[in-house]
Amino acid sequence: MVVAALSTVVEWYDFTLYLYFSTVLGRVFFGTGPQSMTEILGGFAIAYLMRPIGALVFGHFGDRMGRRLTMLGSMALMTVAMLATAMLPTYAQIGPLAGVMLIGLRCLMSFSVGGEYTSVVAYLMEGAKDSRRGLITSCASAASEIGALLAAGAAALTVWAMPEDALVSWGWRLPFFFGAALASLVLITRATLEETPEFLRQKDAGTVPKQPIRQTLTLHRSAIARGFAISALGSITYYVGITYVPAFLDATGTMPETRALSISILAALTVILVTPLIGLASDHFGRRPILLILALGGIFLPTAMFAIMAGGGVATWAAAIVMAALGGAVSAVGAVATAEQFPGEGRLSGLALGATTATAIFGGITPLAAHLLVRSSEWSAAPGAMIACVASCVIIVFWRMPETAPGCAKP
C-alpha cells in the first residue's frame, strides 16, 4: 500500500507541474505574446481528453490481468513521457513545432495517468479492511497532493532562483528531469507489489470478466452515472479551485508569479491535512452525508472565495485555503465512493467510464474555460460560479444515491 501510494506522488508531481509551471511553459513553448497562456491551457485541455482513453485501455487489462501489471505499465509509460518532456526543443529553437511536441507528450502523459490513478484507487481499496476503506483509499488523494506540493515547490524555487534568460533557455528542464528520476525509482520499487486479494478471489472463483467494459455498461449504468457525478464535483473543485489559482492570480494582476506559486504550496499542505480527516469521517458517518455537505459548500463558497482572492491582501491567502480544503475533501471521499459503486469484477472499467470521463471534462477543460470567462467577462468570481453550477447539479444525485460504506450501509 505504501509503494502504491508513493507512486501517486510521482504521477501528480509531473501532471500538476504543467499547470503550476504554465506561465513559464507558455513563454518557453509558445512565445511571449498575450496568447501564450491561452495556448498552454488549451494544450492541457486537449491532452486531458486522452485520460479516459488511457483509463479504458489500462482498465480493460487491469480487470482481465490484474491491478499489479497495469500499474507497472502505466508507470513505465509515465517515466518515458517525463524524460522526453525534459529534453524538448523550445520555441526559440524550432518555432511553433515546439508547442505541438509539448502537447503531444502531454497527451501521452495523460493517457498513462488515466490508467494509473484508477488502478491505485482500486488497489488501495481492495487491500483495506472494510472499516478503513475511506481512510486507506484517501491516501491516493493525499499522495497525489504531496506530488502537487513537490510540483508547486519545484516550480516556485526554479522561478525564484533563476534569472529569466536562464529559466527560459534551460532552467525549466530541471523540474522535469527530477520527475523522471523519481518515476524510475518508483517503477523499480513497484515491481515488489503483490496482487490484490479481490483480484485473486476472482481468479480462484473463475469470475474474471472476459469483456469488462461491455459487462459494466450492461449491468452498472446507474453506478457509472453516480461515479460521473462524484468525479465531476471533485475535478472542478480541484482543477479550478486549487491548481488554476496561481494562473488566476497572475492573470488578474493580484499577485506576481512567484507569490502566486507560493500560495499553491500552502494550498497543497491544506489538502494533505484535510484528506485523512475526511477519509476517517466517511468511514464513520458514511460517504453520502459527507458528499452532501461538501456539495452544499460547493454551492455557497466558491463564488465568494474567488471574489475575495481577486481583492488581494491577506484575505487572498485565507480564501485559497478554504478552496483547497473544499477540493481536498471532495477528492478524499470521492476516491473511495466512486470505487465502491462497482463490484470487483470490472471495477477499473467502471471507474474509467464514469469517474475518469468526468475528470476529462470537468478537470481538463475547466481551467481554460475559467481563464476565458475571466478575460471575456472581467468578472473575477466567474471560476467560483462554475463550481457552484456543477455542485447544484450533482447534489441531486448525491441525495438519491445509496450508501456504500460497509459499516454505514443499510442491510
C-alpha positions in Angstrom: 0.0 0.0 0.0 2.9 2.3 0.8 4.5 1.7 -2.6 1.2 2.2 -4.4 0.5 5.5 -2.6 4.0 6.8 -3.1 3.8 6.1 -6.9 0.9 8.5 -7.0 3.2 11.2 -5.7 5.3 10.9 -8.9 2.2 10.8 -11.1 0.8 14.0 -9.8 4.1 15.8 -9.5 4.6 15.8 -13.2 0.9 16.2 -14.1 0.3 19.3 -11.9 3.8 20.7 -12.7 2.4 21.6 -16.1 -0.3 23.8 -14.6 1.8 25.3 -11.8 4.6 26.0 -14.4 2.1 27.2 -17.0 3.2 30.8 -17.1 6.8 29.7 -17.7 6.0 26.9 -20.2 3.9 29.4 -22.1 6.9 31.6 -22.7 9.2 28.6 -23.5 6.9 26.8 -26.0 4.5 29.4 -27.3 6.5 32.7 -27.2 5.9 35.8 -25.1 2.7 37.0 -26.8 -0.5 37.5 -24.9 -2.0 34.3 -26.4 0.6 32.0 -24.8 -1.4 31.4 -21.6 -4.5 30.5 -23.6 -2.5 28.1 -25.8 -0.8 26.4 -22.8 -4.2 25.9 -21.0 -5.7 24.8 -24.3 -2.9 22.2 -24.7 -3.8 21.0 -21.2 -7.4 20.6 -22.1 -6.6 18.7 -25.3 -4.2 16.4 -23.5 -6.7 15.7 -20.8 -9.1 14.2 -23.2 -6.7 11.3 -23.5 -7.2 10.4 -19.9 -10.4 8.5 -20.2 -9.0 6.6 -23.2 -6.0 5.6 -21.2 -8.3 4.6 -18.3 -10.3 2.4 -20.6 -7.3 0.7 -22.1 -5.5 0.1 -18.9 -8.8 -0.6 -17.1 -9.5 -3.4 -19.6 -6.2 -5.0 -18.9 -6.4 -4.4 -15.2 -9.8 -6.2 -15.0 -8.5 -9.0 -17.2 -4.9 -9.5 -16.0 -4.7 -7.8 -12.6 -4.1 -4.5 -10.9 -0.3 -5.0 -10.4 0.6 -5.5 -14.1 -1.5 -2.4 -15.1 0.3 -0.2 -12.5 3.7 -1.3 -13.8 2.8 -0.5 -17.4 1.3 2.9 -16.6 4.4 4.0 -14.6 6.8 2.8 -17.3 4.9 5.0 -19.9 4.9 7.9 -17.5 8.7 7.7 -17.0 9.3 7.9 -20.7 6.9 10.9 -21.1 8.6 12.8 -18.3 12.1 12.3 -19.6 11.1 13.2 -23.2 9.5 16.4 -22.0 12.7 17.5 -20.2 14.6 17.1 -23.5 12.2 19.0 -25.8 13.5 21.9 -28.0 12.0 25.3 -27.3 10.0 27.9 -29.3 13.2 29.9 -29.7 14.9 26.8 -31.3 12.3 25.4 -33.7 9.3 27.7 -33.5 5.6 26.6 -33.2 6.6 22.9 -33.6 7.9 23.1 -30.0 4.4 23.7 -28.7 3.0 20.8 -30.8 5.6 18.4 -29.4 4.9 19.5 -25.8 1.1 18.9 -26.3 1.9 15.5 -27.9 3.9 14.4 -24.9 1.2 15.8 -22.5 -1.3 13.5 -24.4 1.0 10.5 -23.7 1.3 11.6 -20.1 -2.5 12.0 -19.7 -3.0 8.5 -21.3 -0.8 6.9 -18.7 -2.3 8.8 -15.8 -5.7 7.7 -16.9 -4.7 4.1 -16.1 -2.5 5.0 -13.1 -4.9 6.7 -10.8 -7.9 4.3 -11.2 -5.5 1.3 -10.7 -4.1 2.8 -7.5 -7.5 3.7 -6.1 -8.7 0.1 -6.7 -5.5 -1.4 -5.3 -5.8 0.6 -2.1 -9.5 0.0 -1.6 -9.3 -3.7 -2.3 -6.4 -4.2 0.1 -8.0 -2.3 3.0 -10.2 -3.5 5.9 -13.9 -2.7 5.3 -13.9 -0.4 8.3 -10.9 1.7 7.0 -11.6 1.8 3.3 -12.2 5.6 3.3 -9.0 6.3 5.2 -6.8 4.0 3.2 -8.2 5.0 -0.2 -7.9 8.7 0.7 -4.2 8.0 0.8 -4.3 8.2 -3.0 -5.6 11.7 -2.8 -3.2 12.7 -0.1 -0.3 11.2 -2.0 -1.3 13.0 -5.2 -1.3 16.3 -3.3 2.2 15.6 -1.9 3.1 15.3 -5.6 1.4 18.5 -6.3 3.2 20.1 -3.3 6.5 19.0 -4.8 5.5 20.4 -8.2 4.5 23.8 -6.7 7.7 23.9 -4.7 9.9 22.9 -7.6 8.1 25.5 -9.9 8.4 28.3 -7.3 12.0 27.5 -6.5 13.0 27.4 -10.1 11.3 30.7 -11.0 12.7 32.4 -7.8 16.3 31.1 -8.1 17.0 31.7 -11.8 17.2 34.8 -14.0 14.6 35.0 -16.8 17.0 34.2 -19.7 18.4 31.1 -17.9 14.9 30.0 -16.9 13.6 30.1 -20.5 16.7 28.6 -22.1 17.4 25.6 -19.9 16.2 26.1 -16.2 12.7 24.9 -16.9 14.0 21.5 -17.7 15.3 20.8 -14.2 11.9 20.0 -12.6 11.1 17.5 -15.4 14.4 15.7 -15.1 13.8 15.4 -11.3 10.3 13.9 -12.0 11.8 11.4 -14.5 14.3 10.3 -11.9 11.6 9.8 -9.3 9.5 7.8 -11.7 12.3 5.5 -12.5 12.9 4.8 -8.8 9.2 4.1 -8.2 9.0 1.8 -11.2 11.8 -0.3 -9.7 10.1 -0.5 -6.3 6.7 -1.1 -7.8 7.9 -4.5 -9.1 7.7 -5.7 -5.5 3.9 -5.2 -5.3 1.6 -8.1 -4.7 -1.8 -8.6 -6.4 -4.9 -7.5 -4.5 -6.9 -10.1 -2.6 -10.0 -9.1 -4.6 -8.5 -10.0 -8.0 -7.0 -13.2 -6.5 -10.6 -14.1 -5.4 -11.9 -13.5 -8.9 -9.2 -15.8 -10.3 -10.0 -18.5 -7.8 -13.7 -18.2 -8.4 -13.4 -18.0 -12.2 -15.3 -14.7 -12.3 -12.6 -12.6 -14.0 -14.7 -10.8 -16.8 -13.7 -11.6 -20.4 -15.2 -8.3 -21.6 -15.2 -6.0 -18.6 -16.2 -2.8 -20.5 -19.3 -4.4 -22.1 -20.2 -6.1 -18.8 -20.0 -2.9 -16.9 -22.0 -1.0 -19.5 -24.7 -3.6 -19.4 -25.1 -4.2 -15.7 -23.9 -1.0 -14.0 -25.1 2.1 -15.9 -26.5 3.8 -12.7 -23.2 3.2 -11.0 -21.4 4.8 -13.9 -23.7 7.9 -13.6 -23.1 8.2 -9.9 -19.3 7.9 -10.4 -19.5 10.6 -13.1 -21.3 12.9 -10.7 -18.9 12.4 -7.8 -15.9 12.9 -10.0 -17.4 15.9 -11.7 -17.5 17.8 -8.4 -14.1 16.5 -7.3 -12.5 17.5 -10.6 -13.8 21.0 -10.9 -13.2 21.9 -7.2 -9.6 20.6 -7.6 -8.6 21.9 -11.0 -10.4 25.3 -10.8 -10.4 25.8 -7.1 -6.7 24.8 -6.5 -4.4 24.2 -9.5 -5.8 27.1 -11.6 -5.5 29.6 -8.8 -1.8 30.6 -9.5 -2.7 31.4 -13.1 -5.8 33.2 -12.0 -3.9 35.4 -9.5 -1.2 36.2 -12.1 -3.8 36.9 -14.9 -5.9 39.2 -12.7 -2.8 41.1 -11.5 -3.5 40.2 -7.9 -0.1 38.6 -7.3 3.2 38.3 -9.2 4.2 34.8 -10.5 6.5 33.8 -7.6 4.0 34.7 -4.8 1.1 33.0 -6.7 3.1 29.8 -6.8 3.9 30.1 -3.1 0.2 30.2 -2.3 -0.1 26.8 -4.1 2.3 25.3 -1.6 0.0 26.4 1.3 -3.0 25.0 -0.6 -1.3 21.6 -1.1 -0.4 21.4 2.7 -4.1 22.2 3.4 -5.3 19.3 1.2 -2.8 16.9 2.8 -4.1 17.7 6.3 -7.7 17.6 5.3 -7.7 14.4 3.3 -7.2 11.7 6.1 -9.7 13.5 8.3 -12.4 13.3 5.6 -11.4 9.7 4.9 -12.0 8.8 8.5 -15.2 10.8 8.7 -16.6 8.9 5.6 -15.8 5.6 7.4 -17.7 6.7 10.5 -20.6 8.7 9.0 -20.8 7.3 5.5 -20.0 8.6 2.0 -23.4 10.0 1.2 -23.7 12.6 4.1 -20.2 13.8 3.6 -20.7 14.3 -0.1 -24.0 16.2 0.5 -22.3 18.6 3.0 -19.4 19.2 0.5 -21.9 19.8 -2.4 -23.6 22.4 -0.3 -20.2 24.0 0.4 -19.6 23.9 -3.4 -22.8 25.8 -4.0 -22.3 28.6 -1.5 -18.5 29.1 -1.0 -16.5 29.3 -4.3 -18.0 32.4 -5.9 -17.3 34.5 -2.8 -13.8 32.9 -2.4 -12.7 33.8 -5.9 -14.0 37.4 -5.5 -12.0 37.6 -2.2 -8.9 36.2 -3.9 -9.0 38.9 -6.6 -9.1 41.6 -3.9 -5.6 40.8 -2.8 -4.1 41.1 0.7 -4.2 38.6 3.5 -7.7 37.6 2.6 -6.4 36.1 -0.7 -4.5 33.5 1.3 -7.5 32.7 3.5 -9.8 32.2 0.5 -7.2 30.0 -1.2 -7.1 27.8 1.9 -10.9 27.5 2.0 -10.9 26.4 -1.6 -8.1 23.9 -1.0 -9.9 22.4 1.9 -13.1 22.0 -0.2 -11.3 20.5 -3.1 -9.2 18.2 -1.0 -12.3 17.0 1.0 -14.2 16.1 -2.2 -11.3 14.2 -3.6 -10.8 12.3 -0.4 -14.3 10.9 -0.1 -14.7 10.7 -3.9 -11.8 8.3 -4.3 -13.5 5.5 -2.2 -17.1 6.5 -3.1 -16.5 6.1 -6.9 -14.7 2.7 -6.5 -17.4 1.4 -4.2 -20.1 1.9 -6.9 -18.8 -1.2 -8.7 -18.2 -4.8 -7.8 -14.6 -6.1 -8.1 -15.4 -7.7 -11.5 -15.0 -4.8 -13.9 -14.2 -2.1 -11.3 -11.4 -0.4 -13.3 -13.6 -0.3 -16.4 -16.4 1.2 -14.4 -14.1 3.9 -12.9 -12.9 4.6 -16.4 -16.4 5.0 -17.9 -17.7 7.1 -15.0 -15.1 8.9 -12.9 -12.3 9.3 -15.4 -14.7 10.6 -18.2 -16.0 13.2 -15.8 -12.4 14.2 -14.9 -11.6 14.7 -18.5 -14.5 17.1 -18.9 -14.5 18.9 -15.6 -10.8 18.8 -14.9 -9.1 19.2 -18.3 -11.4 21.8 -19.9 -12.5 23.9 -16.9 -9.2 25.7 -16.2 -9.2 27.0 -19.8 -12.9 27.8 -19.6 -12.4 29.7 -16.3 -9.5 31.7 -17.8 -11.5 32.6 -20.9 -14.5 33.6 -18.8 -12.5 35.9 -16.5 -10.9 37.5 -19.6 -14.1 38.0 -21.5 -16.5 38.9 -18.7 -13.9 40.7 -16.4 -15.8 39.1 -13.6 -13.2 37.7 -11.2 -15.7 35.4 -9.4 -16.6 33.5 -12.6 -14.5 30.4 -11.8 -16.3 30.1 -8.5 -19.7 30.4 -10.2 -18.6 27.5 -12.5 -18.0 25.3 -9.4 -21.3 26.3 -7.9 -23.2 25.3 -11.0 -21.7 21.8 -11.1 -22.4 21.4 -7.3 -26.0 22.4 -7.8 -26.5 19.7 -10.4 -24.7 16.8 -8.7 -26.2 17.3 -5.2 -29.5 15.8 -6.5 -27.5 12.6 -7.4 -25.9 12.5 -4.0 -29.3 12.8 -2.3 -30.6 9.8 -4.2 -27.5 7.6 -4.1 -27.3 4.6 -1.8 -24.8 4.5 1.0 -21.8 2.3 0.1 -19.6 2.4 3.3 -19.7 -1.1 4.8 -20.4 0.0 8.3 -23.0 2.6 7.4 -24.9 0.9 4.5 -28.4 -0.3 5.3 -28.7 -4.2 5.4 
